[in-house]
Amino acid sequence: MTQIQKTIRLTTAQAIIKYLENQFINIDGIETRIFGGGFGIFGHGNVTCLGEALYQVQDKLPLYRGQNEQSMGFAAAAYAKYHLRERMMFCTASAGPGTTNLLTSAALAHANRLPLLLLCGDTFITRLPDPVLQQLEHYNNPTLGVNDAFKAVTRYWDRITHPAQIIQSLPNAIATMLDPADCGPAFIGLPQDVQGWAYDYPEIFFEKKIHHIRRQAPDEREIAQALEILKSAERPIIIAGGGIQYSKATKEFAEFVERHQIPVVETIAGRANLLAENELNIGPIGVTGSDSANAIAKEADVIVAIGTRLQDFTTGSWTAFSLDAKFISINAARHDALKHLSCAVVGDAKLSISALSSVATDYKAPSAWLERAKAERAKWLDYVKVNTASGDNKPNSYAQAIGVVNALCDKRDRVVAAAGGLPAEVTANWQTQDLGTVDVEFGFSCMGYEIAGGWGARIAQSEKEPERDTIVFTGDGSYLLMNSDIYSSLLSDKKMIILVLDNGGFAVINKLQNNTGNESFNNLIKDCPTIKEPFAVDFAGHAKSMGALTENVENADELAEAFKRAKANDKTTVIVMNVDAYEGWTTEGHTWWEVGTPEVSESKKVSDAHDDWESTRAEQRKGV
């Protein structure tokens, strides 16, 4: 007897949303929807069809109204980061500029290996009304549009030209976003006519599906090779990356470190893998690192890199290590595990750490090496204590603000920072009080992430820890670039505490400019040649106009009292403090960093700086 497959007739847009609402994940024994909802700004390219579909499920997939598509993407990335890539959000934007505004967000998610689903309007497949509003025409290729730009910044890309195509496309997009090795943003272009076309979809396509995060076991031969290298180590260190947290391997990692007594240095993404009080936590490594971590990294003979992509800020553009040091790289992504001719262990961090520990048996780092690392750690902590202290006529600084917040926050409060000088200052000075509480976006180093990311993090945090706070550190430059999610946070009742530290422009780039022998130019407001009369922005007044509670403070002592009041408030609070553009930077702990400097210049200062910069290049590992 012939069986007839049961179907349901839906538009493409309705089918997409119905599919998404039935995707679940098992997290620690609890089934929950993969998508916590979405962020959306409607336009002619998505309101009539996708908007109609989303209206029907707003109780299951809440849609947060953004103020800017780019900030929506940032918020979605921060949401996924909080949930350790197990839950995510989608973003929907209209055809044209609404969609292209998401390009930077997609690049940020791609660099940071974060899941983000982009459902974006596209031009009509029939081409009957071409050219439509906001369409860019390419005379020699009518299939080419602005949405093709997302191919460079996404892990999965598709344009739906027939309703049936989502039957293959959606499962592949979700599989990509949940894959530890390939995780990143997925883009689905939705032509405006196709969104509304109906199709008889098989009912089975919409059945509830429970997903899980794949854990790839390491190859026994790779573990054996790693063991031989580790056993030979007299001065081993571990570089702890963000992949440890995504693997939920912090417990196994702490046990591994304790059992084998190996000093640990942390990347920016791995800044909260160990508590600050752990004596084996020697500090952050690299350009934004610590004297302690960089000192032992330079002396190490074996480096075990776990869950890190070893970007240049971690490696000091590959000058942070001895030229003959050996690398073991444990990573779910083969691309990352193979870097710099590492002994690659391709696999899940939790499983790989356990596998290596089980065969390493009685191996421990030599006690003299451990004491050497602990001595460096003690010196660094003394420096941080002085660096973050106020008083003694010291100018206001990022470090002081960080010290104030660090002393007064709850250990489970979440700290968010990105771009400019604050990532370096937070990474170097923040003392982690609980695991997984630090979000410093420095994979794409994207200005504007701070407040938007804080909003996304707060949405996620309110689902699990509503009594805790999300604390955002931002400079005046990033605030001016993107601040409208202060308003979003108030509309959605998602409280944040935002510290705006005003140094009068792009001070950290001015510092780089000066450090390379160049004169201050076009970074600090006062140094811009096209500005006639510089003046300060009333950031508190601006934030207040969006509904936030606001305060201006003069110094770190006033900041402490204002922060206490902000903790007690029940709505988003913005605290503004001026900091010095020249003094008060964390000056210790930095490795060399490769930047392009002029080989010839009429300025002797520039030429001398170039020669000085290049003098370190001999210490750079050349990919081996």
Secondary structure, DSSP 8 states (H G I E B T S, - for coil): ------EEEEEHHHHHHHHHHTEEEEETTEEEESEEEEEE---TTTTTTHHHHHHTTTTTS-EEE-S-HHHHHHHHHHHHHHTTTSSEEEEEE-TTHHHHTTHHHHHHHHHTT--EEEEEEE--SS-TT-S-TT----TT-TT--GGGGGGGS-SEEEE--SGGGHHHHHHHHHHHHT-TTT-SEEEEEEEHHHHH-EEEEEGGGGS-EEE--------HHHHHHHHHHHHT-SSEEEEE-THHHHTT-HHHHHHHHHHHT--EEE-STTTTSS-TT-TTEEEE-STT--HHHHHHHHH-SEEEEES----HHHHTTTTSS-TT-EEEEEESSHHHHTGGG-EEEES-HHHHHHHHHHHHTT----HHHHHHHHHHHHHHHHHHHHHT---TT----HHHHHHHHHHHS-TT-EEEEESTTHHHHHHHH----STT-EEEE-SS--TTHHHHHHHHHHHHHHHH-TTS-EEEEEEHHHHHHS-THHHHHHHTT---EEEEEE-SB-HHHHHHHHHTT----SSBGGG-TT-SS-----HHHHHHHTT-EEEEESSHHHHHHHHHHHHH-SS-EEEEEE--SSSS---SS---------SS-S-HHHHHHHHHHHTTGGG-----
